[in-house]
Amino acid sequence: MPKIDASSASDAARAELETAFAQRDRYLTGERTRVGIFGNGMPTALVEAAGACAVHVELAEVTTGGGSPIDVVIEPFLDASVSTFLNRFSRGEFADLQGIIFARDDAPALIAYQYAIEWVRQGRANSAVPPLFLWNLVHTDTEPTRHFNRVQADKLFGFFEAIGLRRPGPAQISAAIADEKMRAASLVKLSEAREQGVPAAQALRLRNAGRFMPAPKHGELLNAALSLIEKTPAAGRPRIGVIGSPLLSLKTYDMFDRLGVVTCDLQPWGDVWPGNFGDAKDLDELLVSTAADRSCHRIVPSEAYRQAILEATANAGCDVVICQLAQTDDTIGWEVPALAEAFSSRGTAFVNLGFRDPEPDEAWLADAAAAISAALGARQ
């Protein structure tokens, strides 16, 4: 048997992950039955248990309408990810998806669902539009809410059957949860590698590549990619935490990398995905774990969301916590004053960069870098 070169295997795995990230939801086109997901908060293990691969549809490159049919009803205040999705949706670009699930927890996802379902209801969608489903979970733990959440899962399973997938049984659900836990262990290694000097921009790509492939494949590729990945010594560099709106700007992460080491990334496309599985082994335990995920701003009590941010950034030893907001943010922005006060009281530098475009321009990046540098300088 020929000897496998470890370096080549690591490079190949890294290249595969980079390809998946670059191609986004087009990565597995035609290779597997795929179900689209918009937003965080939907346990994708249930899609895998139904026999399909979950692929996120909201991470496409931001585009303008270009004369798509739905342009006439898209309002200018919509989130860029929503506008891009709706334009693609109306052009029939999701025809190869078995269906699309929208996470009620995610504000842009809810708006995207409302626009898309109304477009369909009015009969304006073409035949290439897949069936749509809104996943709605209550984030607290009482008997009535456990019952409600189980009803939501039953509705989801009915949706699976309606679009030609299987209704997940206990064995399939347990196996899919186990796969997610394996992936989660690999993602812990990725976070550790980022803290040891793997650039945050690269870690962001490697993490989010998994939004377009099965969990076992993502975990295996991460393990191989991280085995020999080159790291930059991080000792003594400022430790950075990132919070705020969904941020996929690699230029912004390159700027963070120049200033320090990102040890905690709590924006929605960072460390909070793919969610909280705890010790779950079956459906009921998975629903309870998902409902208890404090990275969701809809959790009850609402203070739990804010406290989770404070705890995570403290545990990561952040010297500075950076907040950035999308122009259309309607979630974490409400928490900023209380967070700023809490960080100040414990002596952690807090920099609110305010609103930014999906891909900030060079002037914004320069101003942001200056503000972060000033905050770090004031600590010395």
N, C-alpha and C positions, 0 to 999 in steps of 0.2 A: 504494500500500500504506500503510495507516495506521501511524503511528509508535507503537512500543511504549514505554510509559512505564516506565523502568527501576525507578522506585520502586514502582510498582504490581506489577510482576513479582516484585520482591524480597519485597514484603509477601505476595503470593499464595503464593509458594513456602514462606515461613516458616509461613503459616497451614496449608498442606497438611501440612507436617511436624508441626506441633502437633496437627493432627487425627489423624494416624496414631499419634502417641504416645498421645493420649487414648483412642483406640479400641482400641489394642493389636492382638491377633490377630483382632479382628473388622473390621479396617480394609478388607481386600480381599475380604470375604465375598461369594462369588458372582461375582466378577469374573475370577478366575483359578483354575487348578488349584493347590492349596496343599498343602504338606507341613509338618507341625508339627515344630519343633525344641525340645528342652528342654536347656538348658545350653550353655556355651561349649565349643569344641574340635572341633566338627563343621564341616568346610569347606563352607559353604553353596553354594559355586560348583558342587559336584557335584549339588546339588538343581536348581539353575538349568540345568545341562547336561542334566539328565533331562527338562527341559521344564516344571518346576513352580516356584512361588515358595515360598521358605522363610519361615515365620513362627514366631516364638518364642512358646511357650505358657506360659512360667513367669513372665511379667511382669504377670499380671493383678492387679487390686486384691485385696489379701488379704481373704478372706472366711471366715466360719465355715461349718460344714457345713450348717446349716439343714435338717437331717433328710435329707440325701442317703443313698442306700443304703450307701455305703462308709464312712460315719461310724462304724459299729460296729467297724471294724478299724483305723481311723487312731489311732495312738498319740500321746500328747500331746507327745512329744519330737521329733516330725517337724518339719522346716523348714517355715515358713509357706508358702513357695512350693509345697512338695510337697503339703501338706494342701489348699491352694486348688485345685491342679491335679487332685488325686484326686477332690475333690468335683465339680468340673466334668466330669471324665472319666466318673464314674458316672452323672451326669445326662444324658449324651449330648450335651454342648455342643460336642464336636469332630466331630460327624457329617459336617460338610462338608469335613473334611480327608481327603486321600487316604491319609495314614498319619502316624505320629509317630515321629521319630528321637530317641533319648536319647543324650547324650554321656557315655560312661563316665568321661571326665576330670572331670566335674562331680559332686561328691558328692551333692547333692540330686537330680540327674537320675538317678543310678543307683538311689537309693532309690525314686524315683517309678516307674521302670521295674519294679523288683522287685515293688512293690505292685500296679501296674497289670496286669502280665503274669500274676500269681497270681490276681488277680480274674477275668481272662479264663479262665485255665486251669480254675478252679473252676466255670465256666459261669454266673457271676453277672453278667456284663456284658450289657447289652442290645445289640440289633442296630446301634445307632448308633455303636458303638465302632470306630474305624479300626484297621488293622493296626499293630503296634508293632515297632520295630527298635532294637537296642542297637549304637551305633557305638563300637568299641573300637580304639584306636590305641596302639602302644607308643612311648614318647617317648625313643628313643635311636637311634643310627645305626650299625647293623652289618648285614651281609648277611642274617643270619637275621631280624632285625626288619624290614628292608625287605621281605623276602618275606612275613612275617606281615602287615604293613600292606597290601600289595597284595592279599593274600587277603581282608582285611577289606573293601577297596574292591570286590572282586568280589562278595562277599556283599551289600554295599549295592546294587550294580547289579542283582543278582538280586531284591532286595527291590523296587527300582524297577519291574522288569518285572512282578513279581507283583501290584503295585497299579495296573498299567495305564499306567505311564510308559515312556518309551523308555530303552534301555540307552545311556548316554552314550558317544559315540565321541570320538576325538581332536580333531576339529574343534569339537565342542560344548564339550568340556572347556577347550580353549585359549581359546575365545571367552568362556566364563564366567569364567575366571581373569583375562582382560583387563578384563572388566567390574568385577571385584572390585578390581583395581589402580586403576582409575579412581575408584572409590568411596574407596579408601584415600587417594588424593591429596586428595580433597575433605575427608576427615576430618582430614588434616594441617592443612588450612586452618582447619578448625573449632577444632582445638587451639590454633593460633596466634591465632585470634580471641579465644578464651577468655583467653589470656595477655595480650591487648591490652585486655581489659576486658569482653568479652561474659560475662555472668553464668554461673557454672558450672552453676547450676540449669537455665538455658536450654540451654546446651551439652549437658547430659545428656539433655534431651528431644530435641534435634535429632539427636544421635547415635543414640539408641535407637529413634527413629522408623524407622530403617533396618532394624530387625529384623522389620519387617512389610511390606516392599516389595522389589521387585527392586533389585539393586545399581545398575544404570544410572540408575534413577529417583531413588534416594536421592542419588547423586552429583550429578545435574543439579539437583535441588531444593536441595541444600546450596550449590552454586556460586551459584545465583540468590539464595538467602536471605542469603548472606554478602556479596554484592556491595555492599549498602548498609546492612547491619545497624548499629544504633547501638552504639557502644562507649564505655566509661567509662575515662578515663585511669588506667592501672595503675602508672605509674612511682612507685617509692618505697614501694609497699604490700608487706606481707609475702607471700612466695611459699610456697604451701601444697602439700604432697603428700598424697594420700589413698590408703591401702591398707586391706586387710581383706576382710571378707565382702561379698557382693553388696548394694549399697545403692542404693535407688531413692527414698529419702525426699527430696522436694524441699525440705521445711522444713529438713532438715539441711544441704542444699546452700545454701539461703538464708543459713543461719548462717555457713557457710564464706565466702560472698561478703561478708558484713559484716566479717569479720575480715581478709581478704586476697584474694589472687588464686590460684586453683587452677591451678598450672602443670603438675601431673602427677597423673593420676587412674588408679591401678592396681587399684582394686577391679573385680570381674568385669564390671560394667555400665559401666565407664569406658573408658579408652583401649586396653585390651587386646583389645577386640572390634573388628573381626571376625576377627582372627588374623594370622598371619605368612605372607605369600606369597613373600617374598624375590624371587628372579629366576625363579620357577617359570613354565614355559610349557606343561607337559604334566602328566599324572596323576602320574607317578613323582616329578617335581620338586615337585609340590604336596604329596604325601604326606611327602616328606623335609622340606620347609619347615614343615609342620604339626607333624611329630614333633619338630622342633628349636625350637618355640616355647617360650621360657623363661618365659612367663607361666603355663604349666601346672605345677601343683605336683607332678605325677607324672613330671616329666622326670628323666632319669638322666644325670649324677649329680644328686642332690637339691639340692646346693649351688648349682646353676645358677639355680634359681628365686629363691633369696635374693639371689644376686649380681645378677640382673636388676633386682630392686627397688632395690638400692643404686645401681646404675649409672644407672637412669632418674631417680631422685630427685636424684642428683648433677648429671646433665646438665641437669635442669630448674632447678637452682639453688635448691632448696627451703630455706627458712629453718626450716620446721617440717614434720614428717611426722606425719600423724594416722592412727592405727589404730583401727578400730571392728570389732566382732565380733557376728555374729548369735548369739542364745542357743543355737543348735544347731551352731555352727561346729565343723568337724572337719578343717580344712585349714590355713589360715594361722596359726591360733592356736598351733600347734606351733612356728612360726618366730619368734614374737614375742620371746622372750628373746634369741636370737642377733641379731635385727634391732636390738633396743634397745641392745645392747652395741656393735654396729657403728656405729649412728648416733651414739652417745655418743663413740666413739673419734675420729670425724671432726668432732665439734663441731656436729652438726645436732640441733636440738631434736626430741625424739620424745615424742608424747603418745599413750598407749594409753588410749582412752576406755572400753575394756572392752566388756562385753556390752550390747546395746540391742535394743529391739523393732523390728519391721520399720518402723514409723512411730513414732519416739521421741516421748515426751510433752514438754510444755514444761519440766518440771523437769529432765529429762535434758538437753535442749538448753541450758538455762541453765548447768547444771553443766559441760557440755562446752565451752561458750563461755568460761567462766571459766578452765578448765584450759588451753585453747589460748592465751588472752590472757596468762595467767601465764607460760607457756613462752616466748612471744614477748617479754614484758617482761623476762624474765631474760636475754635475749640482748643487750639494749640497754646 
